[in-house]
């Protein structure tokens, strides 16, 4: 029997309801199935995040180390193996095998004890993220992925109702973010985006020093990638150099600012949907900085 952490069970119940509870209940059977199907041997305790369970394994054929990742198949996770296949290890963890019916993946084993969060020098850590970002967005997205154009249209449609549920200052920020998105929504881009690139989703590896994990791929403008990393170790006094470093990678700074405001908008809409009374203070500070720069 594998160990299913209670924290994973709680997060699945919270975010996915009955489907999440069914996923958790079925994890021991799923693990047994794929350990047998792919000839694996479990070599350590379960690892987990908000949405997935990962088992460290060895492949029986050659004894190589790998990771068996099991997660609920949904709109976000179904694109992960698609993106990983396109990147084929260039800046991201390598996909070794995949079951389309369940979304279960066999991945290259990285060093979970050495996330990028372990790098104390913030400038060094941002340099690593910038290098990975440049590689990941260098390739066009394959057909069939979610598109930033569709996401942007959906967000803009939700703004009036969401703004009405916020205080005046936060509502103004939300509307200003929406206005910035409207300026670029007609050209949403076609690059393959990771969508969740931050320090916690970068691990040390053997094949390469650092590799990205846990993508939620979509097709769009690289500027939509910047916010998660910008919020790592957030410090309002350091926003300028952090944004300039990452924006340099994606090229067009004005578009990068607009789509970063789009991510603030997306997160703000989610917060309102979850019943939060106000927007995230750090993201509001970042938005105001970018809005002031655009004037």
C-alpha positions in Angstrom: 0.0 0.0 0.0 1.2 3.5 -0.8 0.8 6.3 1.6 -1.6 9.0 0.6 -0.9 12.2 2.6 -3.9 13.7 4.4 -2.9 17.1 3.1 -3.4 15.9 -0.5 -6.8 14.4 0.4 -7.9 17.7 2.0 -6.8 19.8 -1.0 -8.5 17.4 -3.5 -11.8 17.6 -1.5 -11.5 21.3 -1.2 -10.8 22.1 -4.9 -12.4 19.1 -6.7 -15.2 17.9 -4.4 -16.5 14.4 -5.1 -14.2 14.0 -8.1 -11.2 14.8 -5.9 -12.3 12.4 -3.2 -12.7 9.6 -5.8 -9.3 10.3 -7.2 -7.7 10.0 -3.7 -9.6 6.8 -2.9 -8.4 5.3 -6.2 -4.7 6.2 -5.8 -3.5 2.9 -4.2 -5.1 0.9 -7.0 -3.8 3.2 -9.7 -0.3 3.1 -8.3 -0.3 -0.7 -8.2 -1.5 -0.8 -11.8 1.2 1.4 -13.2 4.0 0.0 -11.1 3.1 -3.3 -12.7 2.5 -2.0 -16.2 5.7 -0.1 -16.4 7.9 -2.5 -14.4 8.7 -0.1 -11.6 9.9 -0.5 -8.0 9.1 2.1 -5.4 12.3 3.4 -3.7 11.0 5.9 -1.2 8.1 7.7 0.5 5.3 9.4 -1.4 5.7 13.0 -2.4 2.8 15.3 -3.1 1.6 18.8 -4.0 -1.8 20.4 -4.0 -2.9 18.3 -6.9 -0.7 15.2 -7.4 1.0 12.3 -5.8 4.5 11.4 -6.9 6.3 8.1 -6.1 10.1 7.8 -6.5 10.7 4.7 -8.5 13.3 2.6 -10.4 12.7 1.1 -13.8 13.1 -2.6 -13.8 14.5 -2.7 -17.3 17.7 -0.8 -16.6 17.5 0.4 -12.9 17.3 4.0 -13.9 15.6 6.4 -11.5 12.2 7.9 -12.4 9.1 9.5 -10.8 5.6 8.2 -11.1 3.2 11.1 -11.1 -0.6 10.6 -10.6 -3.1 13.5 -10.7 -6.7 14.2 -11.5 -7.2 14.6 -15.2 -8.8 18.0 -15.9 -8.5 21.0 -18.2 -5.2 22.0 -16.7 -3.4 18.7 -16.3 -4.4 17.2 -19.6 -2.0 19.5 -21.4 1.0 18.6 -19.2 2.3 15.6 -21.2 1.6 17.5 -24.5 3.9 20.3 -23.4 6.5 18.0 -22.0 6.7 16.1 -25.2 7.2 19.2 -27.2 10.0 20.5 -24.9 11.5 17.0 -24.8 13.7 17.9 -21.9 14.9 21.3 -23.1 14.4 23.3 -20.0 11.8 21.0 -18.5 11.6 17.6 -16.9 11.6 14.8 -19.5 8.5 12.7 -20.0 9.3 9.0 -20.2 5.9 7.4 -20.5 2.2 8.5 -20.3 -1.2 7.0 -20.0 -3.8 9.3 -21.7 -6.8 7.7 -20.1 -5.8 8.7 -16.5 -3.1 11.4 -17.1 -0.6 9.2 -15.2 3.0 10.0 -16.2 6.4 8.5 -15.7 9.0 11.3 -15.5 12.7 11.8 -15.3 13.7 11.9 -11.6 15.0 15.2 -10.4 16.2 16.2 -6.9 13.1 17.1 -4.9 15.4 18.1 -2.0 16.9 20.9 -4.1 14.2 23.2 -5.4 15.2 26.7 -6.7 13.8 28.0 -3.4 17.0 26.6 -1.8 19.1 29.2 -3.7 19.6 32.0 -1.2 20.8 34.6 -3.7 17.7 36.1 -5.2 19.4 37.5 -8.2 21.0 34.2 -9.0 17.6 32.5 -8.7 16.0 35.0 -11.0 18.8 34.5 -13.5 18.1 30.7 -13.5 14.3 31.4 -14.0 15.1 33.8 -16.8 17.2 31.2 -18.6 14.6 28.6 -18.3 11.8 31.0 -19.4 13.8 31.9 -22.6 14.1 28.2 -23.5 10.5 27.2 -22.7 8.8 30.0 -24.7 11.1 29.6 -27.7 8.9 26.9 -29.3 5.4 27.3 -30.8 2.5 25.6 -29.0 1.1 22.5 -30.6 -2.5 22.3 -31.8 -5.2 21.5 -29.3 -4.0 23.3 -26.2 -6.0 25.9 -24.3 -5.4 29.4 -25.8 -4.7 32.7 -24.1 -7.1 34.3 -26.4 -10.0 32.3 -25.0 -8.8 32.8 -21.4 -8.6 36.6 -21.9 -12.1 36.8 -23.4 -13.5 34.8 -20.5 -11.7 37.0 -17.9 -12.9 40.3 -19.5 -16.5 39.1 -19.4 -16.2 38.5 -15.7 -14.8 41.9 -14.7 -18.0 43.9 -14.1 -19.5 41.4 -11.7 -16.2 40.8 -9.9 -15.4 44.5 -9.5 -18.8 45.1 -8.0 -17.9 42.8 -5.1 -14.7 44.6 -4.2 -13.9 47.8 -2.5 -13.4 50.9 -4.6 -9.5 50.8 -4.7 -9.3 47.1 -5.6 -12.1 47.4 -8.1 -10.2 50.2 -9.8 -7.1 48.0 -10.0 -9.1 45.2 -11.5 -10.7 47.5 -14.1 -7.3 49.0 -15.0 -5.8 45.5 -15.4 -8.7 44.6 -17.7 -8.1 47.8 -19.8 -4.5 46.7 -20.3 -5.6 43.3 -21.4 -8.0 44.7 -23.9 -5.2 46.5 -25.6 -3.4 43.2 -26.4 -6.2 40.7 -26.5 -6.4 40.7 -30.3 -2.9 39.3 -30.5 -2.8 36.6 -27.8 0.4 34.9 -29.1 1.2 31.3 -30.1 4.2 30.2 -27.9 4.1 27.2 -25.6 3.7 28.5 -22.1 4.4 26.8 -18.8 1.9 29.0 -17.0 3.2 28.3 -13.5 6.9 29.0 -13.6 8.2 30.0 -10.2 11.0 28.9 -7.8 9.0 26.0 -6.3 8.5 24.5 -9.8 12.2 24.4 -10.6 14.3 21.5 -9.4 17.9 20.5 -9.6 18.7 17.7 -12.0 21.5 15.5 -13.1 21.1 15.9 -16.9 20.9 19.7 -16.5 21.5 21.9 -13.4 17.9 23.1 -13.2 14.7 22.0 -14.9 11.1 23.2 -14.7 8.3 20.9 -13.5 4.5 20.9 -13.2 3.6 22.9 -16.3 0.0 23.8 -17.1 0.6 24.4 -20.8 -1.3 26.8 -23.0 -0.7 28.7 -26.2 -0.1 32.4 -25.8 2.1 35.4 -25.4 5.3 34.9 -23.3 4.4 37.9 -21.2 1.7 35.9 -19.5 4.5 33.8 -17.9 6.1 36.4 -15.7 3.8 36.9 -12.6 4.4 33.7 -10.7 8.2 34.3 -10.6 7.8 38.0 -9.9 5.9 37.1 -6.7 8.6 34.9 -5.4 10.2 36.5 -2.3 8.1 39.6 -3.2 9.7 42.9 -2.4 8.2 46.1 -3.8 11.6 47.7 -3.8 12.9 45.0 -6.2 10.0 44.9 -8.7 11.8 47.1 -11.3 14.9 45.0 -11.8 13.0 41.7 -11.6 10.4 42.7 -14.2 13.1 44.2 -16.5 15.1 40.9 -16.3 12.2 38.7 -17.2 10.7 41.1 -19.7 14.0 41.2 -21.6 13.6 37.5 -22.2 10.2 37.8 -23.8 11.1 40.9 -25.8 8.3 43.4 -25.9 8.2 45.1 -22.5 4.9 46.8 -23.1 3.2 43.6 -24.0 4.9 41.8 -21.1 3.5 44.5 -18.8 0.0 44.1 -20.2 -0.1 40.4 -20.0 1.4 40.5 -16.5 -1.5 42.7 -15.5 -3.6 40.0 -17.1 -2.3 37.5 -14.6 -3.1 39.9 -11.8 -6.6 40.1 -13.3 -6.9 36.3 -13.5 -5.7 35.8 -9.9 -8.0 38.6 -8.7 -11.0 37.0 -10.4 -10.2 33.7 -8.8 -9.9 35.4 -5.4 -13.3 37.0 -5.8 -14.8 33.7 -6.9 -13.4 32.1 -3.7 -15.1 34.8 -1.6 -12.0 36.8 -0.7 -12.9 40.4 0.3 -9.8 42.0 -1.3 -7.1 41.4 -3.9 -3.7 40.2 -2.9 -1.7 43.1 -1.6 1.6 42.2 -3.2 -0.1 41.7 -6.6 -1.9 45.0 -6.3 1.5 46.7 -5.6 3.0 45.1 -8.6 0.0 46.1 -10.8 0.2 49.7 -9.7 3.9 49.8 -10.5 3.3 48.4 -14.0 0.3 50.7 -14.6 2.4 53.7 -13.6 5.1 52.7 -16.0 2.6 52.4 -18.9 1.5 56.0 -18.6 
